[in-house]
Each structure stands twice: as C-alpha cells, then as structure tokens.
C-alpha cells in the first residue's frame, strides 16, 4: 500500500523545478520570437539562429570555446584517470588515502572565484619566469584542466570501486603483466567511467565563465564571455538563441554522461 502524497511537499517540489527551468524555457521561447525588442510575441522565426552563422564574433568565440573544451578535456581525462587509478590501487596508508581524498574533493567544493583568483596569482608569478604564460588560450586551458581533473578522477574512481579487485587479481593469477592488465583488462572496464568523466569535464568547460574571465586574453574570447559582454549592452533575441544552443548542448552531454556512468 502506497503512502498518501504530501500536498505541501509536492507544491514545494514543483515550485523548485519551475524556478529552475522556467527562465530557461523563457529564453528558448524568445529565441524564436521575431520581435527584436520588448516582451511582445509577433511570430515564430528561426532567423536569430541562422544569424548566428553570419556573426564572425560568435563564430570565433565558438571556435575558441570548442578548442578550449577539447584540449582541456583531453588533458584532464588522461591525468584524472591516472590519478584515480593511483589513489585506488596503490596501497596507501589510511591517513595518506584520506588526505588524498580531501585534496581530490577540494577543487569540487571550492568557489570558482577563489580558484580563479589563485590562478591569477600563479600565472603572474610564472609570467615573471617565461612569456609562455601570457593571458590567452593556453592559460585558459591550464585553468580549466585544474578543476576538470578532480571531476574526472572522482567519476573514474567510482567506477573502480564498482569493478572491485577480483578481476585484476584473476588476471594476475594468469600471469598478466602490468601493461597487459592495463590495456586488456582495466581500460575496457573503465571505459564507460572514463567517457562519462570526459563528457562531464567537457560540459564544465563549455559553461565555465569565472575561470575563463580571469585567465582569458584579448584574442581568446569564449561563448560565455561573449554572452556576458553582449548582455551588458542589452539582451537581444540572438543572445537568447545562442544561450539556448549552449544549454541544449550542455543538457545532451550531461544526459550522455549520466547514461555512461550507469553502465
């Protein structure tokens, strides 16, 4: 027998969901409204979406966003996967493992503004040693990878916990060396977790604004930075269309990452 539903709890739940998603729905609606200004609905149109393809500033920002997300995700996926394996499979002492867990979770819970401020200080010190750390796409890649690594490592480590050590021990009993164990046993089993972590890291890079803002240069504007600067001059339907596309891509990647992590 099912318990009766609490109407107050249901009302609070629906109100919370509405507060989260109604603004996004409103942005999507006005992105297909032919009216350029105001809140008056005129007619359905996709001209604001097609206009994005003719805007060179948006195309440059989209390319920078894609390049930043791809390179930083590749770096963070490799390092995060190795970090997760090293923490989970090396016989650390209990205190050392607890400390590593704390350090691994720290970038996830720390405010973005604190992380961005610390990156500014670090890059300022590094620029005194080399001109390679001038603000631009390279510093943005490093900045994104610093917080993406923790997310990838946490996802891959949860996959390692689910797998256990029985299969690895069986492979060892059958005289598998480290390279064979990693290539033919560990990687195939970890692949769903690695892909899920990579998609999560890619999504975080696409949406990041704070760290991008503090580490970007004059020629490395991304879509979140472009939307921020455009909104300060006034919200237009083209910005609604661009924001809707960014949200749609993010939702698709999050759903795919969640499906892969389930497997």
Legacy VTK file of the C-alpha trace (Angstrom):
# vtk DataFile Version 3.0
C-alpha trace
ASCII
DATASET POLYDATA
POINTS 263 float
0.000 0.000 0.000
1.455 3.325 -1.071
1.621 6.243 1.294
-0.540 9.294 0.520
1.409 12.105 -1.091
2.017 15.206 0.946
0.478 18.140 -0.990
2.825 20.660 0.628
5.884 18.644 -0.379
4.555 18.279 -3.922
3.884 22.011 -4.151
7.392 22.854 -2.939
8.892 20.354 -5.393
7.010 21.742 -8.387
7.801 25.316 -7.336
11.505 24.496 -7.113
11.502 22.834 -10.538
9.620 25.792 -12.005
12.132 28.260 -10.556
14.965 26.264 -12.111
13.585 25.647 -15.591
11.054 28.387 -16.375
13.771 31.001 -17.013
15.476 28.611 -19.442
12.161 27.916 -21.118
11.509 31.652 -21.418
14.894 32.190 -23.077
14.124 29.405 -25.566
10.703 30.900 -26.369
12.039 34.383 -27.043
14.826 32.956 -29.199
12.170 32.074 -31.813
10.217 35.324 -31.489
10.511 37.681 -34.441
10.174 40.738 -32.178
13.586 42.290 -31.658
12.715 44.338 -28.571
10.204 44.072 -25.753
8.098 41.223 -24.478
5.510 41.220 -27.291
5.136 37.993 -29.265
4.941 38.552 -33.020
5.568 35.355 -34.926
7.710 32.212 -34.955
11.081 32.567 -36.666
14.464 30.869 -36.813
16.226 33.908 -38.234
18.058 34.556 -34.965
19.617 31.088 -35.162
20.628 31.453 -38.810
22.010 34.890 -37.993
24.484 33.281 -35.613
26.252 31.703 -38.596
26.843 35.130 -40.125
28.285 36.677 -36.965
32.060 36.425 -37.134
32.492 37.330 -33.455
30.226 34.476 -32.378
31.951 32.033 -34.722
35.374 32.985 -33.353
34.086 32.646 -29.785
32.546 29.259 -30.630
35.838 28.042 -32.085
37.755 29.201 -29.007
35.181 27.523 -26.748
35.390 24.239 -28.654
39.192 24.225 -28.804
39.434 25.090 -25.110
36.966 22.386 -24.107
38.527 19.687 -26.283
42.159 20.253 -25.275
41.447 20.761 -21.573
39.177 17.698 -21.533
41.842 15.552 -23.181
44.466 16.663 -20.661
42.189 16.302 -17.642
40.867 12.906 -18.758
44.338 11.401 -19.045
45.615 12.887 -15.778
42.345 12.300 -13.913
42.173 8.650 -14.963
45.773 8.004 -13.907
45.143 9.836 -10.642
42.065 7.749 -9.874
43.924 4.513 -10.577
46.896 5.625 -8.484
44.738 6.544 -5.489
42.509 3.449 -5.652
45.034 0.759 -6.475
48.202 1.832 -4.673
48.444 0.507 -1.077
48.391 3.872 0.654
48.228 4.232 4.400
44.793 5.134 5.699
45.781 8.666 6.694
47.504 9.261 3.367
44.491 7.987 1.447
42.185 10.219 3.488
44.408 13.194 2.719
44.354 12.341 -0.990
40.556 12.089 -0.883
40.409 15.528 0.710
42.715 17.012 -1.910
40.717 15.353 -4.690
37.397 16.753 -3.460
38.764 20.192 -2.667
38.610 21.591 -6.253
34.986 20.411 -6.495
33.723 22.322 -3.459
35.962 25.387 -3.589
34.222 28.507 -5.006
35.154 29.303 -8.599
36.125 32.845 -7.690
38.716 31.559 -5.219
40.124 29.132 -7.783
40.227 31.869 -10.420
41.957 34.298 -8.057
44.602 31.735 -7.183
45.221 31.047 -10.875
45.749 34.761 -11.490
48.435 34.830 -8.800
50.118 31.679 -10.122
50.172 32.902 -13.721
51.522 36.273 -12.597
54.458 34.505 -10.939
55.003 32.236 -13.945
54.978 35.179 -16.362
57.948 36.573 -14.469
59.837 33.431 -15.485
58.537 32.886 -19.029
56.433 34.654 -21.629
54.595 31.397 -22.364
52.097 32.165 -19.615
50.695 35.373 -21.064
46.922 35.530 -20.677
45.290 33.702 -23.559
44.045 30.336 -24.707
46.997 28.464 -23.184
46.378 29.838 -19.692
42.669 29.146 -20.071
43.407 25.517 -20.961
45.588 25.141 -17.876
42.972 26.827 -15.713
40.148 24.615 -16.955
42.202 21.446 -16.622
42.999 22.232 -12.986
39.376 21.850 -11.910
38.369 19.275 -14.553
40.924 16.748 -13.298
39.124 16.359 -9.971
35.753 15.669 -11.605
37.223 13.081 -13.979
39.110 11.379 -11.151
36.000 11.164 -8.975
33.917 9.603 -11.759
36.628 7.102 -12.717
37.287 6.244 -9.098
33.621 5.447 -8.522
33.877 3.095 -11.497
36.937 1.439 -9.938
35.035 0.884 -6.706
32.161 -0.723 -8.638
34.540 -3.021 -10.535
36.412 -4.207 -7.459
39.726 -6.030 -7.496
38.643 -9.618 -8.192
39.137 -9.419 -11.961
42.553 -7.818 -11.574
43.652 -10.496 -9.125
42.424 -13.190 -11.509
44.436 -11.617 -14.335
47.500 -11.543 -12.081
46.988 -15.219 -11.288
47.054 -15.874 -15.037
50.463 -14.148 -15.261
49.275 -10.888 -16.823
51.907 -8.159 -16.641
51.151 -4.525 -15.856
50.871 -3.407 -19.491
48.587 -6.277 -20.468
46.465 -5.769 -17.347
46.023 -2.077 -18.092
45.408 -2.476 -21.830
43.192 -5.565 -21.951
41.505 -5.630 -18.533
41.419 -2.239 -16.808
40.797 0.114 -19.728
37.858 -1.845 -21.232
36.195 -1.980 -17.808
36.937 1.667 -17.064
35.899 2.962 -20.493
32.300 3.910 -19.511
33.586 5.810 -16.475
36.339 7.489 -18.486
33.880 8.605 -21.162
31.413 9.835 -18.540
34.153 11.801 -16.787
35.338 13.254 -20.098
31.819 14.381 -21.043
31.356 15.943 -17.624
34.673 17.777 -17.950
33.743 18.930 -21.470
30.402 20.240 -20.213
32.024 22.116 -17.331
34.468 23.744 -19.728
31.694 24.833 -22.103
29.745 26.517 -19.311
32.600 27.992 -17.291
32.696 31.759 -17.014
34.582 32.776 -13.859
37.870 30.977 -14.520
37.698 31.865 -18.221
37.142 35.521 -17.348
40.180 35.672 -15.045
42.572 33.761 -17.347
41.492 34.947 -20.817
43.338 37.299 -23.122
42.147 39.791 -25.749
42.085 37.132 -28.505
40.640 34.231 -26.516
37.009 35.155 -26.001
34.645 32.208 -25.441
30.885 31.955 -25.785
30.155 32.557 -22.057
32.397 35.632 -22.160
30.730 36.863 -25.343
27.254 36.399 -23.833
28.329 38.304 -20.718
29.708 41.235 -22.692
26.670 41.274 -25.013
24.168 41.205 -22.150
25.796 44.290 -20.642
24.891 46.162 -23.831
21.356 44.781 -23.877
19.695 41.403 -24.302
18.728 40.591 -27.900
16.938 37.565 -29.383
20.257 36.494 -30.908
21.696 36.195 -27.402
18.620 34.159 -26.452
19.287 31.848 -29.406
22.967 31.472 -28.514
22.152 30.795 -24.857
19.544 28.207 -25.859
22.065 26.333 -28.006
24.633 26.319 -25.200
22.062 24.994 -22.712
20.833 22.363 -25.186
24.345 21.056 -25.842
25.044 21.001 -22.115
21.877 19.013 -21.365
22.682 16.462 -24.078
26.209 15.941 -22.755
25.030 15.624 -19.150
22.420 13.024 -20.129
25.012 11.041 -22.099
27.471 11.192 -19.197
24.792 10.000 -16.790
23.885 7.095 -19.076
27.507 6.068 -19.456
28.136 6.267 -15.698
25.158 3.945 -15.135
26.679 1.336 -17.430
LINES 1 264
263 0 1 2 3 4 5 6 7 8 9 10 11 12 13 14 15 16 17 18 19 20 21 22 23 24 25 26 27 28 29 30 31 32 33 34 35 36 37 38 39 40 41 42 43 44 45 46 47 48 49 50 51 52 53 54 55 56 57 58 59 60 61 62 63 64 65 66 67 68 69 70 71 72 73 74 75 76 77 78 79 80 81 82 83 84 85 86 87 88 89 90 91 92 93 94 95 96 97 98 99 100 101 102 103 104 105 106 107 108 109 110 111 112 113 114 115 116 117 118 119 120 121 122 123 124 125 126 127 128 129 130 131 132 133 134 135 136 137 138 139 140 141 142 143 144 145 146 147 148 149 150 151 152 153 154 155 156 157 158 159 160 161 162 163 164 165 166 167 168 169 170 171 172 173 174 175 176 177 178 179 180 181 182 183 184 185 186 187 188 189 190 191 192 193 194 195 196 197 198 199 200 201 202 203 204 205 206 207 208 209 210 211 212 213 214 215 216 217 218 219 220 221 222 223 224 225 226 227 228 229 230 231 232 233 234 235 236 237 238 239 240 241 242 243 244 245 246 247 248 249 250 251 252 253 254 255 256 257 258 259 260 261 262
